[in-house]
Amino acid sequence: MATDPEVLIYDEPFTGLDPISMGMIVRLVRHMNAALGITSIVVSHDLEEVAELSDTSYIIAGGKVAASGTLKD
């Protein structure tokens, strides 16, 4: 494990979690970003949780970026 990463990548971190555990993981990712000053890339099908975490989101379809923007966009 890297001791001082600039970027953390999470691949489907919410899969199989109950709503309480899912909320804990969302808070943990946000805390890690703030405490360590890092960037996180979260790959997920759980749009609500990703929207809660992200500054910018990308939707990929057919191997291409179909849309990107903020939650308000």
C-alpha positions as CSV (number, residue, x, y, z in Angstrom):
1,M,0.0,0.0,0.0
2,A,1.3,3.5,-0.9
3,T,2.1,5.5,2.2
4,D,1.4,8.9,0.8
5,P,-0.8,8.6,-2.3
6,E,-2.0,11.6,-4.3
7,V,-4.9,9.6,-5.8
8,L,-7.0,6.7,-4.5
9,I,-9.1,4.7,-6.9
10,Y,-12.1,2.8,-5.6
11,D,-13.7,0.2,-7.8
12,E,-17.4,-0.5,-6.8
13,P,-16.8,0.3,-3.1
14,F,-20.6,0.1,-2.3
15,T,-21.3,-3.3,-3.8
16,G,-23.1,-5.6,-1.4
17,L,-23.3,-3.1,1.4
18,D,-26.4,-2.3,3.4
19,P,-27.5,1.4,3.6
20,I,-25.8,2.0,6.9
21,S,-22.4,0.5,5.8
22,M,-22.8,2.4,2.5
23,G,-23.1,5.7,4.4
24,M,-20.1,4.9,6.5
25,I,-18.0,4.3,3.3
26,V,-19.2,7.5,1.8
27,R,-18.1,9.4,5.0
28,L,-14.8,7.5,5.1
29,V,-13.9,8.5,1.5
30,R,-14.8,12.2,2.2
31,H,-12.7,12.1,5.4
32,M,-9.7,10.6,3.6
33,N,-9.9,13.3,0.9
34,A,-10.1,16.1,3.4
35,A,-7.6,14.7,5.9
36,L,-4.9,13.7,3.4
37,G,-5.7,16.3,0.7
38,I,-6.0,13.7,-2.0
39,T,-8.1,13.0,-5.0
40,S,-10.4,10.0,-5.2
41,I,-11.7,8.3,-8.3
42,V,-14.8,6.2,-7.5
43,V,-16.1,3.8,-10.1
44,S,-19.7,2.8,-9.2
45,H,-23.2,2.1,-10.4
46,D,-24.6,3.7,-7.2
47,L,-25.4,7.2,-8.6
48,E,-26.8,8.6,-5.3
49,E,-23.7,7.8,-3.3
50,V,-21.3,9.0,-6.1
51,A,-23.3,12.3,-6.3
52,E,-22.8,12.8,-2.6
53,L,-19.1,12.3,-2.9
54,S,-18.2,13.9,-6.2
55,D,-17.2,17.4,-7.3
56,T,-17.4,16.2,-10.9
57,S,-19.0,13.0,-12.3
58,Y,-18.5,11.2,-15.6
59,I,-21.0,8.8,-17.2
60,I,-19.3,6.3,-19.5
61,A,-21.4,4.5,-22.1
62,G,-20.1,2.4,-25.0
63,G,-16.5,2.9,-23.9
64,K,-16.8,6.7,-24.2
65,V,-17.6,9.6,-21.9
66,A,-21.3,10.3,-22.6
67,A,-21.6,13.1,-20.1
68,S,-19.7,14.9,-17.4
69,G,-20.4,17.7,-14.9
70,T,-21.4,18.6,-11.4
71,L,-24.5,17.4,-9.6
72,K,-26.2,20.6,-10.5
73,D,-25.4,20.1,-14.2
